[in-house]
């Protein structure tokens, strides 16, 4: 199990890291929501322990962003706020559980274990290194797309976009939805970045053949949609 600890209080973060290490659990630490989203883009995590009150992008925003991207990691929110409305807000944002500070590490670990037992083994973030849809396959480790005997390499952001579209196969996604999922945490980026990267991705797929390029469709008035070849 690999855990991302998203906590701006260095004492709490250090305490969690030591306790997880004692349990044989690998961890990474992010002190802000923006850093957490960047870490998730580059690494796989089974569990995200997420503080609600973070500088910049809040824990609620991080949670919504991850769920919009269909990340299947178990998300446990931490907060000093214990009102019913606060708990409801956390769970509504997509958290699997809500733990009030101060807390005992043993309870947090028990809640994580309980959530892990409930999760299916085959999820979008745990489906192996190769994601296949019909004749199109994407290999995560080397960011390579294969179509029959042809192949091409994607940039990191092109790969993020392709995976997001593939996970929502057959569902039209508006520019706003794609932007919120992939670019929301980046300041100073205009929404037309979606069209730019759709163009980049189509050109790369086009090198594999017209059938591969046609996987990313424009749905008039609705946005973009992935359909398997």
C-alpha angles and dihedrals in degrees: 000000000000120000130198112208112204106189131133094199104090093203094055092042092051092047092051092047092051093048094047090047089053087056091051093251121143115228143186125197131220121182096196140036092245092054090047092055090048091051091050090053091058103035142041117240128186093196135024117198101200129191113214098215107062132152112261110348108039126226090252090055092048091050094049091047093052094047090049086057090050094244107171099199117130106257118204114186122212122202143152087219110096103172117125091243091055092052091047091050091052095048092043089055088060105269117148093213140002122219121191121222130270095047139161114249090224090061092048091050091048091052091049091049091049092051092047091054090055096050122097116244095228107062133146091261094044104045098112133265094295122061111197130191111176110303092345118089131178121202110206100199094062098021091237128153118206128196114179104305096343129087141179136184122238131209116244094260093044087053092049089052095047093049092048091051092045092051088055095045113173093011119110110230121201123226088250093055093048092046093051091048099047110018107024094102094054116087122220096025118130122219092245087075084085092062091045093055094041085058092048092049094048091051091052092047089046090064087064093054141282093281091056092047090051090061089084105061132184111229107203112243093000110063131239133340137187118225122179116246 
